Amino acid sequence: LLDTCHSATFFSGGVRAPDFDRIQRRLEERGIVFIASSGKDEFSFERDEWKHGAFTYAILKGLEEGEADTIKDGIIKIKELDLFISEYVPEITGGKQHPRS
């Protein structure tokens, strides 16, 4: 899980942003699940009421409150969490932030 604030401006001064697609492919080849808080050209939003960024807030809501358990079997699989995060974060940010996996 990669939660970075202002991921759109992570690199500055003419330095290229990282190639998330390439990073994701390399991690997947090694059996590592990669979920980033936002696309490379997006900001990661925070609100005082959440006490976290949208991504972390969604993870906690999905896990602690069990909302990511879409099958309702008492087990939250990574695919369920990924689905919940990918739908919930855009919802609470008005479509301005989209997690990548």
N, C-alpha and C positions, 0 to 999 in steps of 0.2 A: 504494500500500500504506500503510495507516494503522495503525500499531502504537502504541496508547496504553495506558499503565499505568492501571489502575483506571478504565476508561472509564465505569463506572457512576457514579463520583463526580467526573467531569471538571468538572462545574459544580456549585456548591454555593451555599448562602445564598439559596435560593428561586429561583434562576435556572433556567429550563428547560433541559433537555438539548437538544442540537441534533436537528433532524428529519433523521435519516439517510436516510430514504426520499426526502425532498425534495432533499437534497444529492446523493444517488446519481442521481436523475433528471436533475438539472442537469449533472452531470459526464458522464453517458452521452450527453446531447444534444450535448455537445461532443466526443464520441469518446474520453472518458477512462475507463479501467477503474478501478473503485473496489473495493478489498477492505479491509475493516476487521478488526482483530484479534478483535473481539467485538461482541456486540449492545450496545445502549445501556444495558441494565440488567444487564450482566455485568462481572465483573472480567477483566482480562487477567493470566493466571497466569504466574509465573516459578518456576524451580527452579535451585538452584546447580549441579546435575548437567548441566543444559542449557547453562548459561552465557549464557542468553538467556531471553526470554519464550517461551511456547509457540508463538506466531505466528511469531516470527523463527526459532525452532528448526525449525519445520515448513518454512518457506521454504528455509532452508539445506539441510535434509535432502532436500527435493524437488529442489532445483537442483544442489547439490554432489554428492549421492549418486545423482542421476538417478532417484529414486523417483517423481517426478512425470511421468516420460516413460511414460505409460500405453500409448501406441501402440508404443513401443519402436522409434522411428525415428531416435533420436539428437537430436531436436529437442523442446524443452519449450515448448509453446504456453501462452499465458496461461490458456486454459480448462482445460488439464491441470493447471497449477499451482493454479488456483482449486479444482478438484475434489479434488486431493490435500490441500490445506490444510483445506478444509471437512470432510473425513473424518478427517484425522489429528489436528487440534487437539482435537476433542471426545474422541477416543480417548485421548490422553495426559493430558487433564484430567479424565477420569472424567465426561464429559458436562457439565462446568461452564462451558465456553467454546465459543462457536460463532461463527466468523468470518462476516462479512456481505459479500456481493458483489452 
